[in-house]
């Protein structure tokens, strides 16, 4: 793993373990939890949460961390945020912006023969699994939950191209879950990247560019504003 990535993960873990990234004096009502889709570009304050904060003019507590999973069993690093469910912090949240599951599939089964891992995350009908349990737990706090999907490859040699079918199925199941509760919103960004357009991805062709983080934030902010 490259040193900048390690540095980003370490600094993110420190923020999660040490407390909020926005002062409670600002009365934040939006929490973000998830993986690098949200946390990427945070060092330049150009991440998805940073942009949501600016667009809505509401302070956001960001506890997303690169490389995290829904299923993560190691207790110490899990409690520091590598388990997405452990990123939750008690608060008077109106909205919780959430994503996850991609790292479970990429690292858990290599996007190949993922049926067992997929069903652990969320069953075919969306009615159970670790994602369903987490979303319903967050929803029970009274917050509305926005579950954000993943960017797709522009078809230009991205390492995640082989994961398309698994990604589509994961999001189909999460969309079914969202239909069971008006306070759960699935936000697909599968149509965001035009074929052949590299500008929505970083140099690794996996993580979002600053342009993509801003575009994702605009979709999230529009959804929240329209409720």
C-alpha positions as CSV (number, residue, x, y, z in Angstrom):
1,X,0.0,0.0,0.0
2,X,1.4,3.4,-0.9
3,X,2.5,5.8,1.8
4,X,-0.1,8.6,1.0
5,X,-2.9,6.0,1.4
6,X,-1.5,4.8,4.7
7,X,-1.2,8.3,5.9
8,X,-4.8,9.1,5.0
9,X,-6.0,5.9,6.7
10,X,-4.0,6.7,9.9
11,X,-5.1,10.3,10.1
12,X,-8.7,9.2,9.5
13,X,-8.5,6.6,12.3
14,X,-7.1,9.3,14.6
15,X,-10.1,11.5,13.9
16,X,-12.6,8.7,14.4
17,X,-11.0,7.5,17.6
18,X,-10.4,10.9,19.1
19,X,-13.8,12.4,18.4
20,X,-15.7,14.6,16.1
21,X,-14.2,16.5,13.2
22,X,-16.6,19.4,13.6
23,X,-17.2,21.3,16.9
24,X,-20.4,20.4,18.7
25,X,-20.8,24.2,19.2
26,X,-21.9,24.3,15.6
27,X,-24.8,22.0,16.4
28,X,-24.2,19.5,13.5
29,X,-27.1,17.4,12.4
30,X,-25.5,15.4,9.6
31,X,-23.2,12.4,10.1
32,X,-21.3,10.6,7.4
33,X,-20.2,7.0,7.8
34,X,-18.5,4.8,5.2
35,X,-15.4,4.1,3.1
36,X,-13.1,5.9,0.7
37,X,-16.0,6.9,-1.6
38,X,-16.8,9.5,1.0
39,X,-13.4,10.1,2.6
40,X,-11.2,10.5,-0.5
41,X,-10.0,14.1,-1.1
42,X,-10.5,15.0,2.6
43,X,-6.9,16.2,3.0
44,X,-7.7,19.0,0.6
45,X,-11.2,19.5,2.1
46,X,-12.7,18.4,-1.2
47,X,-14.3,15.1,0.0
48,X,-18.0,14.3,-0.3
49,X,-18.7,15.4,3.3
50,X,-16.7,18.6,2.9
51,X,-18.8,19.5,-0.2
52,X,-22.1,18.6,1.5
53,X,-21.2,20.9,4.3
54,X,-20.5,23.8,1.9
55,X,-23.6,23.2,-0.3
56,X,-26.1,22.8,2.5
57,X,-24.3,25.2,4.8
58,X,-24.8,22.8,7.6
59,X,-21.9,21.4,9.6
60,X,-21.2,17.7,8.9
61,X,-19.4,15.2,11.2
62,X,-17.4,13.0,8.9
63,X,-16.3,9.6,10.4
64,X,-15.7,7.8,7.1
65,X,-12.3,5.9,6.7
66,X,-10.6,4.5,3.7
67,X,-10.5,0.7,3.3
68,X,-13.3,-0.1,5.8
69,X,-15.8,-2.9,5.7
70,X,-19.3,-3.7,6.9
71,X,-18.0,-7.0,8.1
72,X,-14.9,-6.4,10.3
73,X,-14.1,-8.5,13.3
74,X,-10.9,-7.2,14.8
75,X,-12.0,-5.3,18.0
76,X,-9.4,-2.6,18.4
77,X,-9.2,-1.3,14.8
78,X,-12.8,-2.0,14.4
79,X,-13.7,0.3,17.2
80,X,-11.4,2.9,15.6
81,X,-13.6,3.0,12.5
82,X,-12.5,0.1,10.3
83,X,-15.9,-1.5,11.0
84,X,-18.4,1.0,9.5
85,X,-21.0,0.3,12.2
86,X,-18.5,1.4,14.8
87,X,-18.1,4.8,13.2
88,X,-21.5,5.9,14.6
89,X,-21.3,8.6,17.2
90,X,-24.3,9.5,19.4
91,X,-25.9,12.8,18.4
92,X,-29.0,14.7,17.4
93,X,-28.7,13.6,13.8
94,X,-31.3,14.6,11.2
95,X,-29.5,12.8,8.4
96,X,-26.9,10.0,8.3
97,X,-25.0,9.6,5.0
98,X,-23.8,6.1,4.7
99,X,-22.0,3.8,2.2
100,X,-20.2,0.5,2.3
101,X,-20.0,-3.1,1.1
102,X,-17.6,-2.6,-1.7
103,X,-14.4,-3.5,0.3
104,X,-16.2,-6.5,1.7
105,X,-16.7,-7.8,-1.9
106,X,-13.3,-6.8,-3.3
107,X,-11.3,-8.1,-0.4
108,X,-13.6,-10.8,0.9
109,X,-14.2,-12.7,-2.3
110,X,-12.3,-10.8,-5.0
111,X,-15.6,-10.1,-6.8
112,X,-15.7,-13.7,-7.7
113,X,-18.2,-16.3,-6.4
114,X,-19.5,-13.8,-4.0
115,X,-22.9,-15.3,-3.3
116,X,-22.1,-16.2,0.3
117,X,-20.5,-12.9,1.1
118,X,-23.2,-11.0,-0.6
119,X,-25.9,-12.8,1.4
120,X,-24.1,-12.0,4.6
121,X,-24.2,-8.3,3.7
122,X,-27.8,-8.3,2.5
123,X,-30.1,-11.0,1.3
124,X,-31.6,-11.1,-2.2
125,X,-34.9,-9.5,-1.1
126,X,-33.1,-6.9,1.1
127,X,-34.9,-8.1,4.2
128,X,-31.9,-9.1,6.3
129,X,-28.1,-9.1,6.5
130,X,-25.4,-6.9,8.1
131,X,-26.3,-3.9,5.9
132,X,-30.0,-4.2,6.6
133,X,-29.3,-4.5,10.4
134,X,-27.0,-1.5,10.3
135,X,-29.4,0.7,8.3
136,X,-32.3,-0.2,10.5
137,X,-30.3,0.5,13.7
138,X,-29.3,3.9,12.4
139,X,-32.9,4.6,11.3
140,X,-34.1,3.7,14.8
141,X,-32.3,6.8,16.1
142,X,-34.8,8.9,14.3
143,X,-32.3,10.0,11.6
144,X,-33.1,9.7,7.9
145,X,-30.5,7.5,6.1
146,X,-29.0,8.1,2.7
147,X,-27.2,5.1,1.4
148,X,-24.9,6.1,-1.4
149,X,-23.9,3.6,-4.2
150,X,-20.6,3.4,-5.9
151,X,-19.1,5.0,-9.0
152,X,-18.8,2.8,-12.1
153,X,-15.7,2.3,-14.2
154,X,-15.5,4.4,-17.4
155,X,-14.3,1.3,-19.2
156,X,-10.7,2.3,-19.4
157,X,-8.8,-0.3,-17.5
158,X,-10.1,0.3,-14.0
159,X,-9.3,-2.5,-11.5
160,X,-13.0,-2.5,-10.5
161,X,-14.4,-3.3,-13.9
162,X,-14.6,-7.0,-13.1
163,X,-16.8,-6.1,-10.0
164,X,-19.6,-4.5,-12.0
165,X,-22.1,-7.4,-11.8
166,X,-21.5,-7.8,-8.0
167,X,-21.8,-4.0,-7.5
168,X,-25.1,-3.9,-9.5
169,X,-26.5,-6.7,-7.5
170,X,-25.5,-5.3,-4.1
171,X,-27.1,-2.0,-5.0
172,X,-30.3,-3.7,-6.3
173,X,-30.7,-5.3,-2.9
174,X,-30.1,-2.0,-1.0
175,X,-32.6,-0.3,-3.2
176,X,-35.2,-2.9,-2.2
177,X,-34.4,-2.2,1.4
178,X,-35.0,1.5,0.9
179,X,-38.5,0.8,-0.4
180,X,-39.5,-0.6,3.0
181,X,-39.1,2.8,4.8
182,X,-39.7,6.3,3.7
183,X,-36.8,7.4,5.9
184,X,-34.2,5.2,4.0
185,X,-33.0,6.6,0.7
186,X,-30.8,4.8,-1.7
187,X,-28.9,7.1,-3.9
188,X,-27.4,5.5,-7.1
189,X,-24.5,7.2,-8.8
190,X,-24.1,4.4,-11.3
191,X,-24.9,6.8,-14.2
192,X,-22.5,9.5,-13.1
193,X,-19.4,8.5,-15.1
194,X,-19.7,8.8,-18.9
195,X,-18.0,6.0,-20.9
196,X,-14.4,6.9,-21.6
197,X,-14.3,9.8,-19.2
198,X,-11.4,9.5,-16.8
199,X,-12.1,12.8,-15.0
200,X,-14.4,11.3,-12.3
201,X,-11.6,9.0,-11.0
202,X,-8.3,9.5,-9.4
203,X,-5.0,8.2,-10.9
204,X,-5.8,4.7,-9.5
205,X,-9.0,4.6,-11.5
206,X,-10.9,3.4,-8.4
207,X,-11.3,6.3,-6.1
208,X,-13.3,9.5,-6.9
209,X,-11.5,12.6,-8.2
210,X,-12.3,16.0,-6.6
211,X,-14.7,16.6,-9.4
212,X,-16.6,13.3,-8.6
213,X,-16.7,14.1,-4.9
214,X,-18.3,17.4,-5.6
215,X,-20.8,15.9,-8.0
216,X,-21.7,13.1,-5.5
217,X,-22.2,15.7,-2.8
218,X,-24.5,17.7,-5.1
219,X,-26.7,14.7,-5.6
220,X,-26.8,14.0,-1.8
221,X,-27.6,17.7,-1.1
222,X,-30.4,17.7,-3.6
223,X,-31.9,14.6,-2.1
224,X,-31.8,16.1,1.4
225,X,-33.1,19.5,0.3
226,X,-36.1,17.9,-1.5
227,X,-37.3,16.0,1.6
